[in-house]
Amino acid sequence: MKHSVYYIFLCLFFIGLSSFGQSRKELENKRKKLQNEIQQVNSLIIKTNKKKSNALDDLKDLSQKITVRERLIETIELESKALSLEIKSNEKELKKYNDELAKLKADYADMVVKSYKSKSQQSKTMFLLSSESFYQAYKRLKYMQQYSDFRRKQGEEIVVKAKEIEQLNDSLIVQRKTKEALLSDEKNQKKEIEEDKKDQEQLISKIKKEEKKYKNELQQKQKEEKRIAAKIDKLIRDAIAKANKGKKTDKGKTSSSGFILNAEEKALLANFEQNKGNLPWPVNGIITRKYGVQPHPTFPGIKINSHGLYIATKANTDVKSIFNGKVLVIQLHPDGKKSVLIQHGNYISAYNKLKEVYVKKGETVKTGDKLGKVFTDKITGKTQLSFMLYKNKDRLNPSHWIRS
């Protein structure tokens, strides 16, 4: 029983270590990514040229910024702890090196004194000449050479050890300065987050006063998004039916569930699937809304159904194809925005909220080819792409396919 308890304790201990087991370099990289993400949130969704402010949108943007900043503070704290452990370890190593150096110096000094005394009593020549035989003289000569080599090596070892100590001292200075900078950054981030939370409370108070108005606006937006998604679903169904007209599967049957592919299209499909999780982003930016059903951040009980990823980017950004394929559909929506659908075997990537389109239906495109320019809302000042992914008629989560 004792052994099993001990084993469980060890397991829990090592699980705890693994949760803290990110290296300082990994934490440093994560911190830099989060700092970059905050800059992007500020430039792409917070500090846009708004003609009219919407409290609900402002609150969503601010909440995203707060979430990223909280993750940044957590990462800074973990990195600071990891750095403290490194400093502690290096201080122990430095003490060990200093002890070793002191011992080396003491041994060397003792040897030099003994050598000097020996030299004063008799010269090396007399030491050799007093040998009783040639063999003894040879042994004495070898001993003197070895003693000389030993002194030289010990002197070199002292120089090496001193150099190691110097490098470790320099490393500790850098580490302590890095830790000071981290603690200062953490302090600033906590100050910033307090300001953001005050603004957040004011926006929540404003929304609650006009809750009905904002709920109606939200419902209208959701209806519009649902309508566009349904239209794209229908376009895909129609495109599949048209592409399959007169074709039969390998078993001689017609298909209503998806594209009937030829050998070349099947090869493209296999290549697309092999790149799952490593496909490029259609635009550079940050995800402002994830895929799927999610609770609304302000109104309890209200859920948002996101049919794809919403990616904020810079104004006048060109959207690029995530993979080789063929332009399946180009759609103009009643609000003037456009959509481009690219077929990759039986996968379809949909790029919505475009103001310009550079390609034509039926045209072949390659990974990274420009498809069009993302629309910038003149009221909110935001440039935001709606990106969807399908396998035949079924929607997929695009974040599982593009690079994390």
Residue pairs with C-beta under 8 A, 6 or more apart in sequence:
20 78
20 81
20 82
22 30
22 78
22 82
23 82
24 79
24 82
24 83
24 86
27 75
27 78
27 79
27 82
28 79
30 75
31 72
31 75
31 76
31 79
34 68
34 71
34 72
34 75
35 72
37 68
37 286
38 65
38 68
38 69
38 72
40 285
40 286
40 312
41 61
41 64
41 65
41 68
41 286
42 65
43 314
44 285
44 286
44 312
44 313
44 314
44 382
44 383
45 61
45 64
45 286
45 288
45 312
45 382
46 61
46 62
46 65
48 380
48 381
48 382
49 381
50 379
50 380
50 381
51 378
51 379
51 381
52 379
52 380
54 217
54 380
55 203
55 206
55 207
55 210
55 214
56 207
56 214
56 217
56 218
56 298
57 380
58 203
59 200
59 203
59 204
59 207
59 297
59 298
60 288
60 297
60 298
61 288
62 196
62 199
62 200
62 203
63 200
63 297
64 288
65 196
66 193
66 196
66 197
66 200
69 189
69 192
69 193
69 196
70 193
72 189
73 186
73 189
73 190
73 193
76 182
76 185
76 186
76 189
77 186
79 182
80 179
80 182
80 183
80 186
83 175
83 178
83 179
83 182
84 179
86 175
87 172
87 175
87 176
87 179
90 168
90 171
90 172
90 175
91 172
93 168
94 165
94 168
94 169
94 172
97 161
97 164
97 165
97 168
98 165
100 161
101 158
101 161
101 162
101 165
104 154
104 157
104 158
104 161
105 158
107 154
108 151
108 154
108 155
108 158
111 150
111 151
111 154
112 151
115 147
115 151
122 130
124 144
127 140
127 144
128 137
128 140
128 141
129 137
131 137
131 140
204 298
207 214
207 298
211 299
214 298
215 299
215 302
218 296
218 299
218 302
222 304
222 305
225 306
225 307
226 305
226 307
228 333
228 339
228 352
229 307
229 388
231 331
231 333
232 331
232 339
232 341
232 350
232 352
232 388
233 393
233 395
235 329
235 331
235 341
236 328
236 329
236 341
236 348
236 390
236 392
236 393
237 393
239 328
239 329
239 341
239 343
240 258
240 259
240 392
240 393
241 256
243 259
243 260
244 254
244 255
244 256
244 259
244 260
247 254
247 255
247 260
248 254
248 260
249 255
249 260
257 392
257 393
258 346
258 391
258 392
258 393
259 265
259 343
259 345
259 346
259 392
261 269
261 345
261 346
265 345
265 346
266 345
268 324
268 325
268 344
268 345
269 344
269 345
269 346
269 347
270 345
271 324
272 323
272 344
272 345
272 347
275 323
275 401
276 400
276 401
277 400
277 401
277 402
277 403
277 404
278 403
279 322
279 323
279 401
279 402
279 403
280 320
280 322
280 367
280 368
280 402
280 403
281 311
281 322
281 402
281 403
282 311
282 319
282 320
282 321
282 322
282 349
282 351
282 385
282 387
282 402
283 311
283 313
283 317
283 318
283 319
283 320
283 374
283 385
284 313
284 314
284 317
285 311
285 312
285 313
285 314
285 317
285 385
286 311
286 312
287 309
287 310
287 311
287 312
287 399
288 310
288 311
288 312
288 384
289 304
289 306
289 309
289 310
290 306
290 309
290 399
291 306
291 307
291 308
291 309
291 397
291 398
291 399
292 305
292 306
292 397
293 303
293 304
293 305
293 306
294 303
294 304
294 306
295 302
295 303
295 304
296 302
296 303
296 304
307 386
307 388
307 395
308 350
308 352
308 386
308 387
308 388
308 389
308 395
308 398
309 386
309 387
309 388
309 398
309 399
310 384
310 385
310 386
310 387
311 384
311 385
311 387
312 382
312 383
312 384
313 374
313 383
313 384
313 385
314 383
315 376
315 383
316 373
316 376
316 383
317 373
317 374
317 383
317 385
318 358
318 370
318 371
318 372
318 373
318 374
319 340
319 351
319 354
319 370
319 371
319 372
319 373
319 374
319 385
320 367
320 368
320 369
320 370
320 371
321 342
321 349
321 365
321 366
321 367
321 368
321 369
321 371
322 342
322 349
322 367
322 401
322 402
323 342
323 344
323 349
323 367
324 344
324 364
324 365
324 366
324 367
325 342
325 343
325 344
325 349
325 364
325 365
326 342
326 343
326 362
326 363
326 364
326 365
327 340
327 341
327 342
327 343
327 359
327 360
327 361
327 362
327 363
327 364
327 365
328 341
328 342
328 343
328 348
328 361
329 339
329 340
329 341
329 361
330 338
330 339
330 340
330 341
330 357
330 359
330 360
330 361
331 338
331 339
331 340
331 341
332 338
333 339
336 355
337 352
337 353
337 354
337 355
337 375
338 354
338 355
338 356
338 357
338 372
339 350
339 351
339 352
339 353
339 354
340 350
340 351
340 354
340 357
340 359
340 371
340 372
341 348
341 349
341 350
341 351
342 348
342 349
342 350
342 351
342 365
342 371
346 391
346 392
347 389
347 390
347 391
348 389
348 390
348 391
348 392
349 387
349 388
349 389
349 390
349 398
350 387
350 388
350 389
350 390
351 371
351 372
351 385
351 386
351 387
352 385
352 386
352 387
352 388
353 374
353 375
353 384
353 385
353 386
354 371
354 372
354 373
354 374
354 375
354 385
355 372
355 373
355 374
355 375
355 376
356 372
356 373
357 371
357 372
358 370
358 371
358 372
358 373
359 365
359 369
359 371
359 372
365 371
374 383
374 384
374 385
375 383
375 384
376 382
376 383
377 383
377 384
387 398
388 395
388 398
389 395
389 396
389 397
389 398
389 401
390 396
